[in-house]
Amino acid sequence: MRGRTLDEDLRGTAVRDPDRAAVVASGRTLTYGELDRLADGFASRLRELGVERGDRVALVLPNTTDAAIAIYGVLRAGAAFSPLNPTIKHDKLVHVLADSGAAAIVCDAAHAEVVGGAVTPDSGVAIVSDVEGQVRDGAPAGVTPLSVDLAAVIYTSGSTGDPKGVTLTHANMTFAADSIIEYLGMNGSDRVLCMLPLSFDYGLYQLLMSIRVGATLVLEPGFAFPGRVVQLLESERITGLPGVPTVFHVLLSLRGLAERELPDLRYLSNTGAVLPAPTIAAIRRTFPNARLYSMYGLTECKRATYLPPEELEARPTSVGIPIPGTEAWIEDEAGNVLGPGEVGQLMIRGAHVMQGYWNDPEATAERLRPGRWPWERVLATGDLFRRDEDGFLYFVGRRDDLIKSGGEKVVPREVEDVLHAAPGVRDAAVVGVADRLLGHAVVAHVSVDGDASLDEAALRRHCAARLEDYKVPRRIVVHEELPRTSNGKIDRRALTEQSLSLQEERLRDESLVE
């Protein structure tokens, strides 16, 4: 591979097989030859606007062929891209543009107003809309990025504070892509369906990996119409379906899906949150011919672990082993390596580990620790894990999510697993809420599965029969749906705020009674 850069992946297939379908979106198909030519032309336009090697270019684009053209055009210009969710709001966009020092921002007509409102006349940021309309003839002259050059600054939302920019080189991203490609067994005959936003690194890598192996990526703007997804699985002869728990829960709720053969579908992958064991069993029944990969990762290294599908039966709650070419272990607070069954922070070593956070040396020093060699840094994930005797890893929870209640430590994941096993529960999320007696009270939020009926008292009895007293939720709130972030993860911040509001309301009611 000779440390091939991301933009070289596109060039290689365009030369070998220019008529092969690269990206399909909204009824339009871009071949590798067309995408290659348009990326060159867009890079030329960016160079005309003053974008230079090493500059950052923000992208506010939905899942369209324009997004693919823009990403590879930015790379061809020698710059680094920052993919942003199209639903981004004014204040966050202003922060990202200022923090990254973006030279340009690319958007479509639908997002021109929010982008225009965030860019001041004296900012020096060029606004580029109508991607294909901005394409110029010819390739950008004199721009040849190296594998060690910056390829992307990906902003993570985080649980508190302003988003941080994860800096990744071409070498970081191609290594991560190659490792995932290896264990998924991806090749040029694959057709991958991506409903995840390209601003989400899980969605972004579907594009990067597909282009790297010469496969076809079918882009959907979202998951609003699950019936259409099923139609695409058949009509587009999809071989790979990446998803998050929300996607799989909705698909499983569709009647008649299990009766469809889907002979081309060979793998499913999940990350973003661990799938409950009952959901894994339902997925395997519904898609019996497809291999299911449970995975764990974070933007700072893209992917960290995966569970080989043949281990699902024996270890349904495990997120597996380190991805090819990497190492992972568990440490305590003092940096001591822990043994089987002990809970500590997961550490990651490999060529996919980020370079650091853009403009944030303090946060970088907290996450990147000294490695085996003087020049090396390893990643402290901030997540709590344990491993079994065979070395398989299990996600326990985020260090920041640990709840200290009445002097005891409560891991939300343990309580959530118990709730997932209760009849009628679709999703569960446990948060800690400030309490004057306990320090923090354990509060659970659950959503209803289909037409089931859930009762708080019955759920608390279910938990009390399976958990120590201090782990039993003080309150269980039933929802039709749990709130989600733009990436499909359960929005724990929103649930914590709602729990506080409910608690304040209860205290007001009690004071009125008194």
N, C-alpha and C positions, 0 to 999 in steps of 0.2 A: 504493500500500500504506500510505502515511501512517505509516510506522514502526510498523506494527501489531504488538502484542505477541503472544506465543505463545498466551495464553488467548483472545485475540480471534479467532484462527483457528478455534477450535472453535465459538465463538458464531456466527460468520458462516455456516458451513455448517448449523448447527443451525437457524438462522432460515430459510435458503433451502430446505433439503432435510432436514427432521428425520428422515425415515424411511430415509435412506441409511445403509448399513452402515458403521460407523466402525472397529470392532475386533472380530475373530473370534478366540476362544481357548477351547480345551477344549470345543468344541461349543456355545459360547454366542456370540451375536452382539449387540453393543451398537450401537444406531443413534446417529447424531449427536445426535438429540434426547435420548435416554436418557443418553448420556455427558455432555452439557451439563448436564442436570438433576442428575445424580449428582455431578458435579464441584462444582456450586454447593452442594449439600447437604453434601459433605465439607468444603468450605471453611468453611461455617458452623460445623461441628463443631470445626474447628481454631481458629477465632476464639473459640469458647466455652472452649477449653482455654488461651487466652491467647496464641496465636500471632499476632504482629503483623507489620505491613509491614516487610520487610527481614530477618525472622527466617529461620533455616535449619531445614529439616526433612529428616531422614535417612529414606531408604526402603530397607527390606530386604524386597524382594518379587520373586517369580519372574515369568516372562512370562505374566501373566494380565490379565483385564479390570480387576481391582483396581489393578494397577500404573498403567494409563492413567487411571483415576479419581483415584488419589492424586496423580499428577503434575500434572494440570490443576486438581485441588482445591487443592494447595499454591499454585500460581500465582494462582488466583482469590482466595486469602487474602492475596495481596500478598507472599508469602514466596518463598524460593528453595529448591529441592530438591537433595538430594545422593543420587543413586542408588548403592546399594552392592550388590555381588554377594551373593546369598543364601548363598553358601558362606563368607562372611567369618567370621574367627575372632575370639575374645574380645579379644585384645590389640589387634588392628588396629581393631576396632569402638570400643573404649575410647578409642584415640587419636583417631579421626575425630570422635567425639562431643565430646571435650574441645577439639580443635583448632577445630572449626567453631562451637562454642558453640551446638549445636543446641537449639532450643526443644522439639522433639518428634521422635519416631522412629516410623515406621509399619512394621508387619510383618504377616505372616499367622500362623496358629496354628502352622505347622510351624517357624517361627523365633522363636517367643515365648520359648523357654527361653534361647537365646543372647543375645537382646536384653535380657531381664530380668536376666541375669547381668552385663551390661555397664553397666546403669543403676543407680546407687546412689540410695537414698531421698532424699539431700540434693542430688542433682544438678540438680533443677529441670527435668529432661527428661520430658515427658509421653510415655507409651507408648500408641500407638493401634493396636489390632488389629481385625480384622474390618471392613475398609474400608466395605463397603456397610451393615453393621449400625450404623456410626457416622454415617451420613448423616442430616442434619437438614433439615427443610423450610425453603425460602426461600434466597435468595441472600445472601452476606455483604455487609453494608451498609458503605458508605464506603470500599471498597478498590478503587482504580483504579491498578494499576501503570503506570508509564511505560516507554517503550522503553529508557531509560537505567538503569532499576532492575535490581538483581541478579536473575537468573532461576535460576541454578544454580551450585553449587560441586561440581565433579566431581573426585573424588580419583583421582590417577594412581598406579599401583603403583610405578613407578620401578625402577631396577635395584639401588639400594642405599638404605638409610635408610628413614625413615617416609614414607608417601604424602603428596603435596602436593595441596592443593585449588586447582584451576584455577577462577578466578572469571569468570563469563560473564554479560553483561547480555542482556536480551531483544533488544536491537539486534545484539549479537554473534551470537546464535543464529539469529535470523530472517534475517540477511544470509547466514550460512553455508548455511542451509536453502534460501534462494532461489537461491543460486549453483549448488548441487548439482541442485536441481529443474530449473534452466535447461538444464544440459548433458545431464541424463538425459531431458529432455523429459517429465517427470512431469505427469499431469493427473488430473482427478477420476474417470476411468474405470479407473485403475490399481488392481491388486490385488497387494499386496506381501507376500511370505512372509518372515517374520523369525524365524530360529532363534537369532539372536545375543541375548545377555542385554541387557535394557534398561539394565542398569548399565554396559554398555560403550557408549561414545558412538556407535559405529557402529550399534549396535542402537537406541539411544535416538533417533537422528535418523531412523530409519525411521518411528517413531511421529510425530515432530514434522513431518516432511515430508509424510507421508500426510494428517495432519489439516490441514496448511496448504493442500493442494490439493483437499481433499475426497475423497481416495481411501480405499480399504479396506485395513487392515493385518490380515494373518492371523498370529497369534502362535503359535509353538511353544515348548515349554519347553526345547528343546535339540536336539541332533543325534544322539541315541542310536539312533534307528531311521531310517536313511537311506531304507529302502523306503517308510516313511510319507511322507517328504518328496516322493518321486516321485508317490505317490498324491495328495498335496495339490496338487502342480503341475497335475495333471489335473482333480481334482474341484473345486478352488477357482478354476480358470481363472486361475492366477497369471500376471501380466505382468512382475513384477520380482523378481529373486532376488539379494539381497546375500549375499556369502559371504567367507570367508577361505580361504587355501590348503588347510587341512585339510578343509573342507567339499567343495571341488571335487575333491580327491584321492579322497575316499570315494565321491562320486557317480560319478566316472569308473570306479571299480572295480566298479560294479553292472552285471551282464550284462544286455544287452537295452535299456539306456537309450537308446542311439543310435537304436534302431528306433522309439522313441516320437515322435510328431509334435510334441506340445506346441505347438499353433498359437497360443496366447495369449501365450506367453513371448516378450517382445520385448527385454529387457535383463538382463544379469548384471553385477554389480559386485564388485570385489575390492580389499581393502586389508588392513592389518595386517602383511603381508609381501609382497614381490614374488613373483609367480608365475614359476617357471622357464619358459623358452621352450618346452620340450617339453609342459608342462602346458597352456600357452596353445593350442598347436596341437591338443591332444586335446580341449579344451573347445570349440573352434570346430568340430571334426568332430562332436562329440556334440550340440551345440546350434547347428546351422547357421543357424537363422533368428533367433537372438538376438544382439544387439550386446553385446560384452564391453568393459567399462570397467575398465582398470587405474588405480588411484588411489593417492595417497600423502597421508597426513595425520597429525596428532597432536592430542591433546586441547586443547593450547594455542591452536589455531586451527581445530579440527575437520578441515577439508580444505584442502589446499594445492595439489595438482595432479591432473590427470586426463589420460588419453591418449584422444583421439578414436578410436573403433573403427576408422575407416578407415586409421589409421596403424599398426595392429597388425602387419600383414604386413611393413612396412618397418622398424619399430622395436619388436620384441616385448619387449625388456627395458627400454624407457623407461616412466617414470611420467608422461610427458607435459608439459603446459604449465600455467601458473597457471590456477586456476579463474576463471570470469568475475568481473570487478570487483576483481581483485587483481594484485599484482606479486610476482615472485620473482627472486632473483639469487644468485650464489655469491660469497663473500668468503674472503680468506685471513685469517690470524690478526691481521694489522695493519688489517683493514677495507678492503682494496683489492678492487675488483670484478675477478673473474677471467674470462678468456676461454674459448673453446671448448676442451674437452679437459682443462682444469685442474681439479684437485680441491680443494674447499673447503667451507665451511659454507653450507648453504642458508638464506637470509633471506627472510622473508615480510612483505608489507605489505598491509593491508586492514582492513575494518571488522569482520572476524571474529577479529582478534587479541585474546587474552584481556586482562582488566584487570590480571592479576597473580596471584600465588599467595597464598592466604588466610594471613594471619599470617606471611608469610615475605618480608620486604622484600629480604633478601640474595639469595635465589634469584630473586626477581622482577627485580632489577637485572641479574642474570647473563643472563636470557633476553630481557628487553625493553630494547632499545637506542634511543638517540635517533633520531628519524626526520627526515623532510624539514622538518617544521614544529616549532616549539618545543613544541607540545602533543602531538605524535605520538610513538608508540613502535612500533618494528618488532620482529618476532620472530626471534630467533636459534634455529634449530630444534635445534641440537646434532647434526645429521646431515650427513654428507659426501655431496656430489653433484658431478656434472660435467654439462656440457651439450654438445650437438653444434653444428655450424655453423648449423643451422636453429632453434636455441633450445630443442630438446626436452631434458628433464631426465632424468638417470639416477641412481638411488640407488646409492651406493657402500658406505655402512655408517655406523654410529654412530661419532662421534668416540671415545667411550669403548670401542668394540669393537676399535679398531686394535691389532694385535699387533706389538710390537717384538721381533723374534727375531734374535739374533746381530747386532744393530746395524742390521738392515733392517726396513722397515715392511711388514707384511702386512695386506691388506684381506680380511677373511673372505669377503665376497661374491664376490670373484674366484675363490677356491678352491672355494666352494660351487657356483658356476656350472659349473666343470669337473666336479665330482662329480655334479651333476644330469645331466650328459651321459653318464655311465657307465651301461651297461646294468644294469638291476636295481635302480637307486637310486631311491627314492621321495622322500625328504627328506634334506637335508644341512644340518648346522650346524657351523661352525668356531669354536673358542674358543682362547684363549691360556692356558697353564698355566705357573705359575712353574717355572723350570728353572735349576739352579745354573750351567750353562755358557752357555746361550743368553739368559738373562734371562726369556724366555717361549718355550715350545715350542708349535708349531702342532699342535692335536689336532682331528681331524674325527670327527663322529658322523653316521652315516647309518642310514636305515631301509630295510628291504627292500620292494620293490614286488611284491606278490602272492607267487607261489611261486618267485620268483627266488632264486638262490644268490649270495651275495657273499663275496668273499675279500679280506682286508686287503692281502695282497701284490699281488694283481691291481689293486686300486684304487690303491695307491701307484704302481704302474707306469703306470697310466692318468694319474695326476697328473704324474708325472715327465716324461712325453712332452709335456705341455702347459704346464707351469709352470717358472719358475726354481727352482733347487734349494732355496733358502731358503723357498719357499712350499709345498713339498711337505710334507704332514702327517707329523709324526714318528710319529704313531699314528693309526689309524682304527678306531673302535669301531662294531660293527654291532649295531643294535637291530631288534626287530620294529616298535616305534613309538617316536618321539622324545617326550620329555615335553612337555606343553603347559601354558600358563597357563590361567586360567579364560576368557580372551578368545580362546583358540585359537592364540595365538602360540607358537612354539617357546620353551621355558623354558631360556634360555642359562645362567642362574644354576645351575639344577639340573645341567646338563651340565658346567659348570665344576667344580662340587663333585664330581661323579662322576669326572671326569678326574683330579682331585687324589687321590681315594681309590684309583683304579687305579694312579696313579703311586707312591703310598706303598706299595701292595701289591707292586708290581714291585720297588721298592727294598729292601723287606724280604726278598723272595725272593732278590735278588741278594746281599744280605749273608749269607744263610744258605748260599748256594752257596760264597761266599768262605771 
